[in-house]
């Protein structure tokens, strides 16, 4: 009898223990309350970002990747010839990541992670944030669940949430992060422009200030007296040229080593730009063999060779034209000579009266 009581008491204790465990069991979906930050790490401190993407199931396995590193206030693309990234875009992405809140919890199972494409090896986007060589955190983005929402999970969490973001805002091609405006400069900072057309007749223009000249503006060196007969200098066209030089946009980085087919040894045109600090920078533009869609542009201030579209560089080529800067003035047509005045015809003398009448 005592043994039976002992067994029943033990069973009662076990049942009470199980009930207690069930009462305090953590439900992963209930514990992940909406409104909390998706990433717990200090995102703003990140100085290294790796963005990856894997191909969906059924497609050829492929992983695209971009690696960004911060240097003071600038960013570079490590796997894109260390070319500069658009810093404002990287900073905006980090700001968006830091502000992401957990939405509604969706699932926690391994099968769900695969289904929503936020698994460790299958994801639409994977961002790894680092600082000082150490990993701050990882976040996975998967299927889009709406126009402005996407399924996501933090790397240290197994719960899938809906967050207010979109994967297209996180491109995975290095060229999409490239700062194509790195050659731009304010036109007013240009002091001199020299254009070499390859015909041994370069054009040299200098900006004059009101103190050093009768009036501010561009003037050719040597002065207009050395121009060809009938030519004049169009100062307003020189200002248009300075503006065109300041707004050049390059499309991509081709590399840091020249290739013979780029024809940089036989350029179409060469610009030498001197700033107000007297620092000179040379741009060499060439047309690659057998390609009419893009041109190769090399700046002496940077180690990279850039690709620019033929249509995109056309306005600068037009503004740089010699005939554009030094148009030939047509001489005014002489007025037609007036015909010689016809002498007045005197009326015939009346016959003298016949005295016999």
ZAROTOR-463234 format. One record per residue (C-alpha): residue in one letter; residue number from 1; y, x, z. Coordinates in pm, 1 decimal. Example, Ala and Ser with C-alpha at 12.3 -4.5 7.8 and 13.67 -1.06 7.14 Angstrom:
ZAROTOR-463234
ATOM,kollo,senu,Y,X,Z
ATOM,a,1,-450.0,1230.0,780.0
ATOM,s,2,-106.0,1367.0,714.0
This chain:
ZAROTOR-463234
ATOM,kollo,senu,Y,X,Z
ATOM,x,1,0.0,0.0,0.0
ATOM,x,2,237.4,273.6,93.8
ATOM,x,3,158.8,450.9,-229.6
ATOM,x,4,242.3,137.9,-428.3
ATOM,x,5,572.4,101.4,-242.5
ATOM,x,6,651.9,465.6,-311.6
ATOM,x,7,582.1,424.2,-684.4
ATOM,x,8,792.3,107.1,-702.6
ATOM,x,9,1076.7,278.0,-520.3
ATOM,x,10,1061.8,572.4,-760.0
ATOM,x,11,1068.1,336.3,-1055.9
ATOM,x,12,1369.4,159.8,-905.1
ATOM,x,13,1553.5,488.9,-863.1
ATOM,x,14,1470.7,583.6,-1222.2
ATOM,x,15,1597.1,249.1,-1349.3
ATOM,x,16,1918.7,284.8,-1151.2
ATOM,x,17,1966.5,636.3,-1290.9
ATOM,x,18,1912.7,515.5,-1645.4
ATOM,x,19,2154.3,230.9,-1589.7
ATOM,x,20,2411.7,476.6,-1461.4
ATOM,x,21,2366.9,700.2,-1760.4
ATOM,x,22,2405.7,406.8,-1995.3
ATOM,x,23,2717.4,300.7,-1812.2
ATOM,x,24,2885.0,638.2,-1846.4
ATOM,x,25,2740.6,728.5,-2187.3
ATOM,x,26,3012.7,842.0,-2424.0
ATOM,x,27,3032.2,642.9,-2744.2
ATOM,x,28,3173.8,888.0,-3000.3
ATOM,x,29,3341.0,609.6,-3192.8
ATOM,x,30,3502.8,455.6,-2885.6
ATOM,x,31,3613.3,790.5,-2742.4
ATOM,x,32,3799.5,890.7,-3058.4
ATOM,x,33,4094.5,660.8,-3008.1
ATOM,x,34,4327.3,615.9,-3306.0
ATOM,x,35,4671.0,774.5,-3285.4
ATOM,x,36,4564.5,1115.4,-3157.1
ATOM,x,37,4636.4,1426.4,-3369.9
ATOM,x,38,4363.9,1495.9,-3624.0
ATOM,x,39,4399.9,1873.4,-3573.5
ATOM,x,40,4439.8,1994.1,-3219.6
ATOM,x,41,4534.6,2350.3,-3319.2
ATOM,x,42,4901.3,2458.1,-3351.6
ATOM,x,43,4922.7,2414.2,-3728.7
ATOM,x,44,5278.1,2548.3,-3753.3
ATOM,x,45,5157.5,2888.2,-3626.8
ATOM,x,46,4919.6,2937.7,-3920.5
ATOM,x,47,4986.7,3244.8,-4133.7
ATOM,x,48,4674.8,3212.4,-4347.9
ATOM,x,49,4541.3,2905.0,-4529.0
ATOM,x,50,4223.0,2874.6,-4735.4
ATOM,x,51,4178.9,2559.0,-4944.2
ATOM,x,52,3838.7,2489.4,-5100.8
ATOM,x,53,3675.6,2213.4,-5301.2
ATOM,x,54,3313.5,2155.8,-5404.3
ATOM,x,55,3194.5,1956.3,-5703.9
ATOM,x,56,3046.3,1609.9,-5636.8
ATOM,x,57,2672.5,1555.0,-5646.4
ATOM,x,58,2537.8,1522.7,-5997.8
ATOM,x,59,2785.9,1774.2,-6137.5
ATOM,x,60,2738.1,2146.3,-6188.0
ATOM,x,61,2776.5,2324.3,-5851.7
ATOM,x,62,3119.4,2482.6,-5838.7
ATOM,x,63,3363.9,2578.6,-5569.3
ATOM,x,64,3733.5,2620.3,-5637.8
ATOM,x,65,3941.7,2811.5,-5388.7
ATOM,x,66,4298.2,2917.4,-5315.1
ATOM,x,67,4402.8,3157.1,-5041.1
ATOM,x,68,4759.0,3165.6,-4908.2
ATOM,x,69,4917.0,3419.3,-4672.2
ATOM,x,70,5254.3,3408.7,-4501.2
ATOM,x,71,5487.8,3706.7,-4484.7
ATOM,x,72,5786.4,3622.6,-4266.6
ATOM,x,73,5929.0,3314.9,-4445.5
ATOM,x,74,5752.8,3366.4,-4778.2
ATOM,x,75,5397.3,3292.1,-4893.5
ATOM,x,76,5173.6,3469.0,-5143.5
ATOM,x,77,4859.0,3359.1,-5326.4
ATOM,x,78,4601.2,3622.6,-5234.7
ATOM,x,79,4351.6,3535.3,-5508.3
ATOM,x,80,4618.8,3503.4,-5778.6
ATOM,x,81,4740.9,3863.5,-5808.9
ATOM,x,82,4928.8,3819.5,-5477.8
ATOM,x,83,5188.2,3622.3,-5670.1
ATOM,x,84,5449.5,3428.1,-5472.1
ATOM,x,85,5371.1,3071.8,-5372.1
ATOM,x,86,5631.1,2798.3,-5347.2
ATOM,x,87,5707.3,2839.5,-4978.0
ATOM,x,88,5860.6,2493.9,-4939.5
ATOM,x,89,5541.1,2334.3,-5070.1
ATOM,x,90,5315.2,2528.7,-4832.6
ATOM,x,91,5541.6,2454.3,-4536.7
ATOM,x,92,5550.8,2085.8,-4632.9
ATOM,x,93,5170.3,2076.8,-4642.3
ATOM,x,94,5145.4,2233.2,-4296.3
ATOM,x,95,5399.1,1985.9,-4165.5
ATOM,x,96,5196.6,1696.6,-4303.3
ATOM,x,97,4877.3,1836.0,-4149.9
ATOM,x,98,5042.0,1876.8,-3811.2
ATOM,x,99,5160.5,1516.3,-3821.0
ATOM,x,100,4828.0,1358.1,-3924.3
ATOM,x,101,4696.8,1105.7,-3672.8
ATOM,x,102,4342.1,985.2,-3638.1
ATOM,x,103,4304.2,643.5,-3790.7
ATOM,x,104,4013.0,410.1,-3745.0
ATOM,x,105,3684.8,590.4,-3667.8
ATOM,x,106,3431.6,518.7,-3940.5
ATOM,x,107,3105.0,701.2,-3872.2
ATOM,x,108,2938.7,995.6,-3699.7
ATOM,x,109,2593.3,1037.1,-3854.5
ATOM,x,110,2501.7,1329.3,-4077.3
ATOM,x,111,2423.8,1086.2,-4357.9
ATOM,x,112,2774.4,939.2,-4324.3
ATOM,x,113,2933.5,1283.5,-4347.1
ATOM,x,114,2751.9,1333.8,-4676.3
ATOM,x,115,2842.0,987.7,-4799.2
ATOM,x,116,3212.0,1031.6,-4725.8
ATOM,x,117,3205.0,1392.4,-4856.3
ATOM,x,118,3327.7,1553.0,-4534.9
ATOM,x,119,3009.0,1749.7,-4459.3
ATOM,x,120,3007.3,2123.0,-4394.6
ATOM,x,121,2875.7,2199.3,-4743.6
ATOM,x,122,2995.2,1896.5,-4940.3
ATOM,x,123,3365.0,1807.5,-4934.2
ATOM,x,124,3655.6,1713.3,-5158.5
ATOM,x,125,3886.1,1946.4,-4965.6
ATOM,x,126,3832.3,2193.2,-4684.7
ATOM,x,127,4129.9,2361.0,-4518.4
ATOM,x,128,4081.2,2656.8,-4288.5
ATOM,x,129,4387.4,2761.9,-4090.7
ATOM,x,130,4421.0,3106.7,-3938.2
ATOM,x,131,4664.5,3314.6,-3737.5
ATOM,x,132,4649.0,3688.1,-3685.5
ATOM,x,133,4301.0,3711.3,-3832.9
ATOM,x,134,4160.9,3436.6,-3608.3
ATOM,x,135,4065.2,3083.8,-3711.7
ATOM,x,136,4289.7,2813.3,-3570.1
ATOM,x,137,4096.0,2518.3,-3703.3
ATOM,x,138,3929.5,2352.4,-3997.6
ATOM,x,139,3974.0,2008.6,-4147.5
ATOM,x,140,3769.4,1829.3,-4415.6
ATOM,x,141,3900.8,1565.6,-4654.7
ATOM,x,142,3663.7,1346.3,-4850.9
ATOM,x,143,3665.6,1022.2,-5040.2
ATOM,x,144,3985.0,831.7,-5095.1
ATOM,x,145,3982.8,504.2,-4907.0
ATOM,x,146,4308.8,372.7,-5053.2
ATOM,x,147,4627.8,461.7,-5236.4
ATOM,x,148,4767.6,659.2,-4943.6
ATOM,x,149,4461.4,712.3,-4724.4
ATOM,x,150,4162.8,942.3,-4722.3
ATOM,x,151,3854.4,996.3,-4509.6
ATOM,x,152,3878.4,1308.8,-4295.7
ATOM,x,153,3737.2,1490.1,-3996.0
ATOM,x,154,3833.1,1796.4,-3797.4
ATOM,x,155,3587.7,2084.3,-3808.1
ATOM,x,156,3508.9,2061.8,-3435.6
ATOM,x,157,3450.0,1686.4,-3455.3
ATOM,x,158,3165.1,1483.2,-3604.0
ATOM,x,159,3364.2,1161.9,-3636.7
ATOM,x,160,3506.5,1048.2,-3970.0
ATOM,x,161,3854.0,895.2,-3959.5
ATOM,x,162,4090.9,734.0,-4203.7
ATOM,x,163,4418.9,928.5,-4227.3
ATOM,x,164,4743.7,876.3,-4416.5
ATOM,x,165,4710.7,1147.6,-4679.8
ATOM,x,166,4586.2,1206.7,-5035.9
ATOM,x,167,4378.5,1493.9,-5172.1
ATOM,x,168,4602.9,1536.5,-5479.4
ATOM,x,169,4869.0,1665.1,-5240.8
ATOM,x,170,4640.3,1961.0,-5167.2
ATOM,x,171,4568.0,2125.2,-5505.5
ATOM,x,172,4286.8,2379.2,-5519.9
ATOM,x,173,4394.8,2577.4,-5826.8
ATOM,x,174,4596.7,2890.0,-5739.6
ATOM,x,175,4838.2,2833.0,-6026.2
ATOM,x,176,4938.6,2495.9,-5877.9
ATOM,x,177,5093.6,2677.0,-5580.3
ATOM,x,178,5270.2,2942.9,-5788.8
ATOM,x,179,5649.9,2966.1,-5766.2
ATOM,x,180,5747.1,2950.6,-6132.8
ATOM,x,181,6119.6,2977.0,-6054.1
ATOM,x,182,6104.5,3324.5,-5902.1
ATOM,x,183,6313.9,3475.8,-6185.8
ATOM,x,184,6598.4,3230.3,-6142.8
ATOM,x,185,6931.7,3357.6,-6021.2
ATOM,x,186,7278.5,3202.4,-5982.1
ATOM,x,187,7472.4,3262.6,-6306.1
ATOM,x,188,7779.6,3371.6,-6111.2
ATOM,x,189,7581.8,3668.1,-5974.9
ATOM,x,190,7544.0,3814.1,-6324.1
ATOM,x,191,7788.0,4092.5,-6402.3
ATOM,x,192,7655.6,4219.1,-6736.7
ATOM,x,193,7408.5,4109.1,-7003.8
ATOM,x,194,7270.2,4337.8,-7269.6
ATOM,x,195,7055.2,4198.4,-7551.4
ATOM,x,196,6837.1,4421.2,-7766.4
ATOM,x,197,6724.6,4245.8,-8083.3
ATOM,x,198,6521.6,4544.1,-8204.0
ATOM,x,199,6762.6,4615.2,-8491.7
ATOM,x,200,6953.1,4902.2,-8326.1
ATOM,x,201,7255.1,4674.0,-8281.0
ATOM,x,202,7241.5,4563.3,-7916.7
ATOM,x,203,7500.0,4327.9,-7773.6
ATOM,x,204,7661.4,4410.2,-7441.1
ATOM,x,205,7859.6,4149.3,-7249.0
ATOM,x,206,8047.3,4193.0,-6922.8
ATOM,x,207,8196.8,3934.5,-6692.9
ATOM,x,208,8565.5,3997.7,-6632.8
ATOM,x,209,8745.1,3892.6,-6317.1
ATOM,x,210,9102.5,3779.6,-6299.2
ATOM,x,211,9197.2,4104.1,-6124.2
ATOM,x,212,9048.4,4326.9,-6393.0
ATOM,x,213,9153.3,4131.1,-6697.5
ATOM,x,214,9413.5,3894.9,-6819.0
ATOM,x,215,9171.1,3608.8,-6758.0
ATOM,x,216,8828.0,3564.4,-6600.6
ATOM,x,217,8527.1,3522.7,-6829.3
ATOM,x,218,8287.0,3714.1,-7052.4
ATOM,x,219,8393.7,3980.9,-7297.1
ATOM,x,220,8189.5,4190.6,-7539.8
ATOM,x,221,8183.3,4566.7,-7497.0
ATOM,x,222,8308.6,4722.0,-7728.4
ATOM,x,223,8596.3,4478.4,-7765.5
ATOM,x,224,8628.7,4227.0,-8048.6
ATOM,x,225,8810.1,4475.3,-8270.0
ATOM,x,226,8469.9,4629.9,-8347.1
ATOM,x,227,8320.9,4302.6,-8472.4
ATOM,x,228,8223.8,4243.9,-8829.3
ATOM,x,229,8492.2,4100.8,-9054.8
ATOM,x,230,8524.3,3728.9,-9004.8
ATOM,x,231,8341.5,3726.8,-8670.0
ATOM,x,232,8481.8,3611.9,-8338.5
ATOM,x,233,8343.2,3611.1,-7985.1
ATOM,x,234,8252.8,3270.3,-7836.3
ATOM,x,235,8311.7,3315.6,-7461.7
ATOM,x,236,8184.2,2965.1,-7383.0
ATOM,x,237,7851.9,3052.8,-7550.2
ATOM,x,238,7822.0,3358.8,-7326.5
ATOM,x,239,7858.1,3133.0,-7022.9
ATOM,x,240,7585.4,2907.9,-7163.2
ATOM,x,241,7366.1,3217.9,-7199.4
ATOM,x,242,7422.8,3311.9,-6833.3
ATOM,x,243,7320.1,2962.4,-6726.7
ATOM,x,244,7009.4,2972.2,-6948.8
ATOM,x,245,6905.2,3305.3,-6796.8
ATOM,x,246,6944.2,3161.8,-6448.6
ATOM,x,247,6712.2,2867.1,-6510.0
ATOM,x,248,6412.7,3039.2,-6673.1
ATOM,x,249,6081.9,2892.9,-6553.0
ATOM,x,250,5754.3,3081.5,-6597.0
ATOM,x,251,5431.6,2886.1,-6619.2
ATOM,x,252,5160.3,3122.3,-6499.5
ATOM,x,253,5066.3,3478.0,-6406.5
ATOM,x,254,4859.4,3662.8,-6665.3
ATOM,x,255,4793.0,3972.9,-6458.6
ATOM,x,256,4944.5,4304.8,-6358.0
ATOM,x,257,4803.9,4519.6,-6639.5
ATOM,x,258,4939.3,4493.3,-6994.7
ATOM,x,259,4702.8,4403.6,-7278.1
ATOM,x,260,4757.9,4529.9,-7634.9
ATOM,x,261,4732.5,4179.6,-7780.1
ATOM,x,262,5036.5,4073.7,-7577.3
ATOM,x,263,5252.9,4294.7,-7803.4
ATOM,x,264,5482.5,4407.9,-7523.0
ATOM,x,265,5530.8,4736.2,-7711.7
ATOM,x,266,5683.3,4534.2,-7995.8
ATOM,x,267,5898.2,4273.7,-7822.5
ATOM,x,268,6081.2,3984.4,-7980.5
ATOM,x,269,6386.8,4047.9,-7762.3
ATOM,x,270,6483.8,4241.4,-7448.7
ATOM,x,271,6745.4,4138.4,-7195.8
ATOM,x,272,6895.3,4377.8,-6940.9
ATOM,x,273,7064.7,4188.3,-6660.5
ATOM,x,274,7298.3,4360.7,-6419.0
ATOM,x,275,7398.4,4181.4,-6101.3
ATOM,x,276,7718.7,4202.3,-5905.1
ATOM,x,277,7544.2,4467.5,-5692.8
ATOM,x,278,7503.0,4679.6,-6011.8
ATOM,x,279,7124.1,4650.7,-5988.7
ATOM,x,280,6972.8,4617.8,-6337.2
ATOM,x,281,6662.9,4417.0,-6428.3
ATOM,x,282,6497.8,4416.4,-6770.4
ATOM,x,283,6312.7,4121.9,-6923.5
ATOM,x,284,6083.2,4190.7,-7217.9
ATOM,x,285,5963.3,3894.4,-7423.3
ATOM,x,286,5680.8,3925.6,-7675.1
ATOM,x,287,5463.2,3701.8,-7889.8
ATOM,x,288,5087.5,3753.7,-7841.1
ATOM,x,289,4867.7,3809.2,-8143.9
ATOM,x,290,4755.7,3486.4,-8305.9
ATOM,x,291,4912.1,3257.8,-8046.4
ATOM,x,292,5204.4,3031.8,-8112.8
ATOM,x,293,5190.3,2827.5,-7792.2
ATOM,x,294,5306.7,3078.7,-7531.8
ATOM,x,295,5503.4,3400.5,-7495.7
ATOM,x,296,5459.0,3691.0,-7254.7
ATOM,x,297,5753.8,3778.4,-7031.5
ATOM,x,298,5768.6,4093.0,-6817.6
ATOM,x,299,6038.8,4158.3,-6560.2
ATOM,x,300,6100.2,4512.3,-6441.4
ATOM,x,301,6161.8,4372.4,-6092.8
ATOM,x,302,5807.4,4235.6,-6055.6
ATOM,x,303,5457.1,4373.2,-6116.4
ATOM,x,304,5330.9,4064.2,-6300.9
ATOM,x,305,5316.0,3958.8,-6664.7
ATOM,x,306,5413.9,3594.1,-6700.4
ATOM,x,307,5322.2,3324.7,-6947.9
ATOM,x,308,5604.6,3102.1,-7073.5
ATOM,x,309,5566.3,2822.2,-7323.2
ATOM,x,310,5719.6,2873.3,-7665.8
ATOM,x,311,5911.5,2547.9,-7633.2
ATOM,x,312,6028.0,2631.4,-7281.1
ATOM,x,313,6178.7,2967.6,-7380.1
ATOM,x,314,6335.3,2834.2,-7702.4
ATOM,x,315,6671.1,2731.1,-7541.8
ATOM,x,316,6718.3,3084.1,-7403.3
ATOM,x,317,6640.8,3239.8,-7741.4
ATOM,x,318,6893.2,3009.6,-7905.7
ATOM,x,319,7160.7,3092.1,-7647.8
ATOM,x,320,7092.0,3465.0,-7698.1
ATOM,x,321,7135.9,3456.1,-8075.3
ATOM,x,322,7389.9,3697.2,-8219.2
ATOM,x,323,7525.7,3430.9,-8453.7
ATOM,x,324,7561.8,3200.0,-8154.3
ATOM,x,325,7767.3,3452.6,-7957.7
ATOM,x,326,7959.6,3590.0,-8253.7
ATOM,x,327,8004.8,3309.8,-8503.5
ATOM,x,328,8168.1,3378.2,-8834.7
ATOM,x,329,8493.6,3195.5,-8869.0
ATOM,x,330,8548.6,3048.1,-9209.6
ATOM,x,331,8888.7,3127.2,-9347.7
ATOM,x,332,9107.2,2825.8,-9390.6
ATOM,x,333,9122.1,2702.1,-9750.0
ATOM,x,334,9453.4,2770.7,-9919.8
ATOM,x,335,9641.8,2456.8,-10019.3
ATOM,x,336,9620.8,2381.1,-10388.2
ATOM,x,337,9921.3,2504.3,-10585.2
ATOM,x,338,10158.0,2234.7,-10688.8
ATOM,x,339,10177.1,2187.9,-11064.5
ATOM,x,340,10495.2,2325.5,-11227.9
ATOM,x,341,10765.1,2067.1,-11253.3
ATOM,x,342,10801.4,1930.0,-11605.1
ATOM,x,343,11156.5,1991.7,-11726.3
ATOM,x,344,11353.4,1678.0,-11769.7
ATOM,x,345,11381.0,1567.8,-12131.2
ATOM,x,346,11735.6,1505.9,-12235.4
ATOM,x,347,11784.2,1180.6,-12423.2
ATOM,x,348,11840.6,1226.9,-12793.4
ATOM,x,349,12207.4,1221.1,-12894.7
ATOM,x,350,12314.0,898.5,-13048.5
ATOM,x,351,12396.0,935.0,-13411.7
ATOM,x,352,12763.3,972.8,-13476.4
ATOM,x,353,12936.6,664.4,-13596.0
ATOM,x,354,12976.9,651.2,-13966.5
ATOM,x,355,13352.2,664.4,-14022.7
ATOM,x,356,13309.5,486.6,-14345.3
ATOM,x,357,13213.6,169.9,-14163.6
